[in-house]
Amino acid sequence: MSRSTFKVLFYLKRDKQKTNGLIPLFCRITVDGKEVRFGMKCDVNPKFWDVKASKASGRTTEATKTNSLIDNTKAAIYKVYRELQERDNYVTAEKVRNVFLGGEIKQQTLLELLDKHNKERKLLIGVSICQWNYGSYYEPNKAQEELNLIHDLFPMMKENLRMAELCKKIGIGIEYIKMLFSDKSLTAKSFSFFSPEHNQKFTAENINLKIEKEQDNPNKLRLTLNGINILDWFRQKYQEVQRKVVPLPKNRKTFKL
């Protein structure tokens, strides 16, 4: 099977220049000649933009932050592309973008991808990169800061990862989590879900499980069980169990023959 062509480019969208002179930074992903774009929610002074290098020029604090964001974003997108190649037979630019932005569930968090990328760079010391050059890549604290920035810029990515973690904790397998994130409902006659809050399992019947957006906040997700937020369902079941427990009388008398 032939490998697809893949490219990631960062550029300034000059037709969107703001009144303060800054221009929004965009990312373009190309797979087999087909392109998709998305805004980085980061503005750049065009005087300090290197078109050929697709990076900010200079050594200012803003240039450093911009270039760090570009490097980390590019590394994460390339990692997503490689994972999709291994997992699927057909990779598109739109699919790569959706996975990166949180439209699909990923098996690894972005921080894990960045950390793995940095560890791979470390193995190349003395082979294709120098020790001093590696330091610009392997900065865990800096990677965490950039991850937080990416999460701020793309809030649904963080929300999807939160929802995926909840699904895993209550006992849903990764394949079924993927189905939930593709807008499909999971149905079953019976299943026992684990409640992390109450540290016990509760059994549901005639199950219809679905991920939905909160009505009052479209940037927040909830996992519903038969139309009820599963966290609320856990609390209801726990209260039912508690009501069934009959306490012994405090002044219980014992009789002897």
N, C-alpha and C positions, 0 to 999 in steps of 0.2 A: 504494500500500500504506500503510495507516494505521500511525502510529508507536505503539509500546507505551508505557505509562506506567511510569516508573522512579523509585525513591526509595531513598535510603540513610539509615538512622537509627542513631544510637548511643544506648544506654540502659543503665541498671543493672538487672541481674537480681536484684531484691530478695528473691526467695524462696531465693536462694543465699547470703545474707549469712553471713560467716564470724564466728568467735568473737571476732576482733579488731575487729569492727565494719565492716570493709571489704566492699565488694560487687563482684562480678565485672562487668567492662564487656563488653557484647555489641554486635554489629553486626547489623542487620536489613536485608536487601535485598528490595525489593518490585518485582515486574514484573507488570503487569496484574492487580493485586490478590492475587497469590500470593506468599507470603513464605517466606524461608529465613533462618536465624540461625546465627551462629557466635560462639564466645567469643574475645575479644581477648587472653586470658591476661594481663589487667591488672586490678588491683583498685583501687577508688576509694573515698575517704571520702565517704559520702552527704551529709555536711554541706557539702561543697564541690562539689556537682554541680548544674548549672543545667539543669533538665528542659526548659525551653523552647528553650534554645540547644543542647541535647544536647552540652554541653561542661563541662569542669571550670571552676569559678569561682576567682577569686583569682589571685595572681601568684607563688605558691610554685613551687619547682623541680619538684615532683611534678605540679602543675597544668599547667605549661608542657610537660613531657614527655608527659603524657596528651593534651593538645590537639594537640601536634605529631604524635603517633601517629595521632590521629583525622583530622587534615587530610591527612596523606600517604596514609593508607589510603583515605579517601574519594576523593581524586584518582585513585588507582590503579584503584579499582573503577569509577569513571565512565569511565576510559579503556578498561578492559576491555569495558564495556558498549557503547561506541561502536564498538570494533573488531569485536565480535560482530555488531552491527547491519550493518556493512559487509560482513562475511564470510558470515553466515548469514541465511537468510530468517526464522528463528524463534529468538527469544531468550527464555530462561527465567531466573528468579531462581536456580535451582539451577545452571544452566550458568555464570552470572556468578560465583557463589560458587566453583564448582569450578575455573574458570580462575584466579581470584585466589589460591586456596589451593594451586594447583599440581596440580590434578586433570587439567588439560589443558595441552598445550604452547602457549606463547605465542610470537609471532614477535618480541617485544621483551622485554627484561628489565625488571623493575620500575623499576630506576634510570633506564633510558631513558624510561620512561613519565613518571616524576616530573620528569626533566630537560626533556622536551618540554612538560609542563604548565607548568613555571616559565618556559620561553621564551615560551610563548603568553601568559602573564601579563605578561611584559616588554613585549610588543607593545601591550598595552592601557594602558601608562603615558600619561597625558595624555588618554586617551579615556574610560575608565570607572573607572580606579583612579589613585591619586596615587603619586608617586615614593616617599614614605615608607611607603606601604602595601605597595608591591611588595617592599620589603626583608624583610617577614615571610614572603614566599613563596620568593624566590630566594636560598637559602643552600645551595650545593652540598654543603659539608661536613656541614651539619646534615642534609641529605637523605640523605647516605650513612650517617650515624649512625642515622637512623630506618629506613633500609633494612636495616641490620644487625640492628636490633631486630626488625623484621618477620620477617626470616629466622630469628631465634632463636625467635620465637613460632610460626612455621609452617615447621618444618624441611623438609617435603617440597617446598615451593616451591623452596627453594635446591637440593635434590637433583635435582628434575626439570630445572631449568635446567642443572645440571652435566651430566646425562645427555644433554640436547638438544645441548649444546655438543660433547660427545664424538661424537655421531652426525654432526654437521655436519663435524667435523674428519676423520672417516674416509671421508667422501664420500657420505653419505646425504642426499637432498633433503628439503626441508621437508615436502612432502606425505606422504612415506613416514615421516618422523619422527612426524607426527600419527597415522598409522596404528599405529605402534608404541606410542604413548601411549594408544591406545584399546583396548589389550590384544589387538591383532592381531599375527600372525606374518607376517613377510615371507619369501617363498620365491622362489628363482631357481635356474636351472641352474648359473650361474657369475657371479661378480662379483669385481672387484679392489678390495680395501679398502686405504686408506692408513693406515699406522701412524705417528702423530706421534712416537712414541718412537724408532723406527728410521729415520724419514724415507724410507720406501719403500713400495711397494705389494706386497700378497700376494694371490694369487688363490685363492678358495674354490670348491668344486664342491658341487652339490646343497644349496643354502643354505636354512637355516631360522633366521631372525633374530628375536629376541624380547627385550623388556625384562622382567626379573624382579626380585623383591625378594630381597635376600640372606637366606639361611635363618637365619643367626645374628643378623641385624640388620634387621628389617622397615622401618627408616627409611632404609636404603641400597638403591640400585638397581644392577643390573649388566646389561650388554648381552651376551646369549649368542648364540653362533654354533654351531648344531648341539649345543646343550647345554653348551658350554664358554664360559666368560668370554672375550670377544673379546680382552681384553688378554693373557690367558694364551695364546690362540691365536696372537696376533702373535709372542709370544716363542718359541713352539714352531716356527713357520714360519721365524723368523730363525735359530734354531739349526740347522734343517734346511739352510738355505742355506749357513751357515758350514761345516757338515760336508762339503758338496759341493765346497767350495773346497780343492783339493789344493795345498799349499805346495811351492815349489821347494826342492830340497836346498840347504843352506847352502854346502857345499863342492863346488859343481857345477864339473866340469872341462870345458874346451873343447879340442877337438882341431883341429889345423891340418895341412893337407897340406904 
